[in-house]
Amino acid sequence: MTQLDVMYRYGAAPSEATMMALGRIREVYGVRRLTFSEAEKTVRVEYDATRLTEPVVHKLLRGTGLDVQGLVSLLPPQPKSEVAAPAA
C-alpha cells in the first residue's frame, strides 16, 4: 500500500448536495481521507496509489460538483541556488 496526498484549490463554496456527494467519496476503495480548509479554499485527499491515480481522484472530485480550480503543490518553495561564475 502506497499512501499519497494530493491537494486541489476550489472556487465556489460547495453546496449541501456537493458536500453529501463528497462524503460518499470515502466509500471509494482506495480513498482514505478528505480534509477541507475553508480559509485556503483547498481540499486534500489521501489515497492509496496502488488503487487510484491522481487523475482518477480529480475526476471523483469533479463528479461531486465541486468547483475544482487546480492542483496545489504540497512541497514548500525551494530556495533558488546561485550558479557560481566559471573561474577565468
N, C-alpha and C positions, 0 to 999 in steps of 0.2 A: 504494500500500500504506500503510495506516494502522495503526501498531502501538499497541496498548493493553495495559495491565496491569490485572488485577483480582485482589483478594486475598479469600480466604474463611477463616474460622475453622472448624476441625473439632473434633469431640468425641472420640470413642474413637479410639485409635491404629489406623491401618489394618492390616488383616490381610495376610498374604502374597498372597492372591488379589486383594485390593484393589490392592496395590502392582503386581502384574503387569498388572492392568487399567489402572491409571494410566499405566504405561509404554506401553501401546498408544494412549493419547490423543495422543501425539506424532505418530502416523500420520494423525490427522485433519488434512485440508488446512486450514491457517489457524492451527493451534496451533503456536507457536514454542518455548515453554519452560515447564516446570513447576519451581517452586522451593519446597521444603518447609522450614519452620522447626519442628523438633520442640519447641523451648523455648517458642515462642509458640503452637504448635498452629495454624499457618496454612499455606496453600498459595497461592502466587502463580502466576498463569497469564498469560503473554504471548501475545497472539493478534493476528491480522490482522483489523481491524474491517471491512474490505471483504468478508470471507468469513464471519465469525461475529459473533454478538451476545452480550452478557453473559448473557442467559437461556439461550442455547444452550450456552455454556461451563458454566454452572451445572448444566444437565441432563446434560452429559457427565460431570461430576464425580460427580453423584448416581448415575448409571448404573454407575459403577465399584464402588459400595458404600461410598464414603467418607461418613462421618457429617458432612455439611456443616451447620454451625450458622448461618452467616450471612455477609454481606458485611462486609468491613473497609475502612474508608476509608484510602486511600493519602495523603490530604492531611494535613499536620500541623495540630494545633489552631490556630485563628486567634485572636489576642487580641481581646477584646471592646472595641469602641470606645465611648468615653463620649460621650453625647449632651449637647451644651452647652445649658444652660438659656437660653431666649429672654431677650433684654435687655428690661428694663422701661422 
